[in-house]
Amino acid sequence: MMNRRAFIGTLAYGLVAAPLAAEAQRAAKVARVGILTSSSLGYLNPSSILAHLNALGYVGVLEGLVTGGNPKIITDAAAQTRLPAMYPRRWFVDSFDHAGLMSYEPDAQDLSRRVASYIDRILKGARPADLPVEQPTKYEFVINLKTAKALGLTIPPSVLLRADEVIR
C-alpha cells in the first residue's frame, strides 16, 4: 500500500519516454510513491486533475506538456485541494494568484554561461560529438511563505535558510 503519492506531468518526450517512465515507476515502487502521468490525468482536463489531486497527500510536479502549458491550472488545483506542492520552475511559485509552495530548478544564468562556453568551443573548431555532456550543478530553491500561510504550514527555519529566495 502506498503511503505517499506524487503527481507528475509528462515524464518525457519521444523515444526516451518509455525507458524514463519505466525507471520512474521502479524508483517510485522503492520509495513507496505513486505516480500519475499526463495520460492518466486526461491531459488538459482540469476536472480530471482536480479529481486525482483530491486523493493525494502532497504534490510534486515535473515539467512536461501538461504542466508546462497549464501552470495556472495545476497551481489552482493544488490550492483548491489545499495540497503543498513543489514545482520545477519558479514561475509556478511567483506568478499566479494561487502560487505554488516551492520550486527547485537549475539556475538559468549558470546554464546560459555554460551554453556560451560550448558555443565558443564549437566556433573555435571543436567537434560537438567530442564535447562532454554536462548536468546542471547550480540550482535555485524558492519558497512562497504566502502560500505556506494559506495552507496552514510552518516552514522550519532550517529549510528557509537553504532557500535562495523566500517570497513573503
C-alpha positions in Angstrom: 0.0 0.0 0.0 1.3 3.4 -0.9 1.7 5.8 2.0 2.6 8.8 -0.2 1.7 9.9 -3.7 3.2 12.2 -6.2 1.5 14.0 -9.2 3.8 14.0 -12.2 3.1 15.6 -15.6 4.7 14.2 -18.7 7.7 12.1 -17.9 9.5 12.5 -21.2 9.1 13.1 -24.9 9.6 10.8 -27.9 11.9 7.9 -27.8 13.1 8.4 -24.3 9.6 8.3 -22.8 9.2 4.6 -22.3 12.6 3.9 -20.6 12.3 7.0 -18.4 8.7 6.1 -17.4 9.8 2.6 -16.6 12.7 3.8 -14.4 10.4 6.3 -12.7 8.0 3.5 -11.9 10.8 1.4 -10.4 12.1 4.2 -8.3 8.5 5.1 -7.2 7.9 1.5 -6.1 11.1 1.5 -3.9 10.2 4.9 -2.4 6.5 3.8 -2.0 5.4 6.8 -4.0 2.5 6.6 -6.6 2.9 8.2 -10.0 0.2 9.8 -12.1 1.2 10.6 -15.6 -0.4 13.0 -18.0 -2.3 10.2 -19.8 -3.9 9.2 -16.5 -5.0 12.8 -15.9 -6.9 13.3 -19.1 -4.2 15.6 -20.4 -5.7 19.2 -20.3 -8.8 18.4 -18.4 -8.9 20.5 -15.2 -11.7 18.4 -13.6 -9.6 15.2 -14.1 -6.6 16.9 -12.5 -8.7 18.1 -9.5 -10.2 14.6 -9.1 -6.8 13.0 -8.9 -5.3 15.7 -6.6 -8.1 15.2 -4.1 -6.8 11.7 -3.5 -3.2 12.8 -2.9 -1.3 13.7 0.2 1.2 16.0 -1.4 2.2 17.1 -4.8 5.4 17.0 -6.8 5.2 18.4 -10.3 7.6 17.7 -13.1 7.8 19.8 -16.2 6.1 18.5 -19.2 3.4 19.0 -21.8 0.6 19.2 -19.3 2.3 21.1 -16.5 4.4 23.5 -18.7 1.5 24.6 -20.8 -1.0 24.9 -18.0 0.8 26.0 -14.9 -2.2 28.0 -13.6 -4.5 25.0 -13.8 -2.0 23.0 -11.7 -1.4 25.7 -9.1 -5.1 26.5 -8.8 -5.9 22.8 -8.4 -3.3 22.3 -5.7 -4.6 25.4 -3.9 -8.2 24.2 -4.2 -7.3 20.9 -2.7 -5.0 22.6 -0.1 -2.0 20.4 -1.1 1.5 21.6 -0.6 3.3 21.3 -4.0 6.8 21.6 -5.3 7.3 22.8 -8.9 10.1 22.5 -11.5 10.1 26.3 -12.3 9.9 29.4 -10.2 7.1 30.9 -12.2 4.8 28.3 -10.7 5.6 29.9 -7.3 5.7 33.6 -8.0 3.4 34.3 -11.0 -0.2 33.4 -10.0 -2.9 34.2 -7.5 -2.7 30.7 -6.2 1.0 30.3 -6.4 2.8 27.1 -5.5 4.6 26.5 -2.3 8.1 25.7 -3.5 10.2 25.4 -6.7 13.6 23.8 -7.3 15.2 24.3 -10.7 18.6 24.6 -12.4 19.9 28.1 -12.3 19.1 29.6 -15.8 22.0 32.1 -15.7 24.5 29.4 -14.9 23.1 27.3 -17.7 23.4 30.2 -20.1 27.0 30.8 -19.3 27.8 27.1 -19.8 26.0 27.1 -23.1 28.0 30.1 -24.2 31.2 28.2 -23.4 30.1 25.3 -25.6 29.3 27.6 -28.4 32.7 29.2 -28.1 34.4 25.9 -28.3 32.4 24.8 -31.3 33.1 28.1 -33.1 36.8 27.6 -32.4 36.7 24.2 -34.2 35.8 21.6 -31.5 33.6 18.8 -32.8 30.2 18.7 -30.8 30.5 14.9 -30.5 33.8 15.4 -28.7 32.4 17.7 -26.0 31.3 16.1 -22.7 27.6 16.0 -21.7 27.2 18.2 -18.6 24.5 18.2 -16.0 23.3 21.3 -14.1 25.4 21.9 -11.0 23.7 25.0 -9.6 20.1 25.1 -8.6 17.6 27.7 -7.3 15.3 26.9 -4.4 12.3 29.3 -3.9 9.8 29.2 -1.1 6.5 31.1 -1.1 5.6 31.9 2.5 2.2 33.5 1.5 1.2 30.1 0.1 2.6 28.3 3.2 0.4 30.5 5.4 -2.7 29.9 3.2 -2.1 26.2 3.6 -1.6 26.5 7.3 2.0 25.3 7.1 5.0 26.5 9.1 8.3 26.1 7.1 11.1 25.2 9.5 13.8 27.8 9.8 16.4 25.3 8.7 14.5 24.9 5.3 14.1 28.7 5.0 17.9 29.1 5.4 18.5 26.8 2.5 16.3 28.7 0.2 17.8 31.0 -2.4 14.7 33.2 -2.2 11.8 33.5 0.2 8.7 35.2 -1.1 6.9 37.0 1.8 
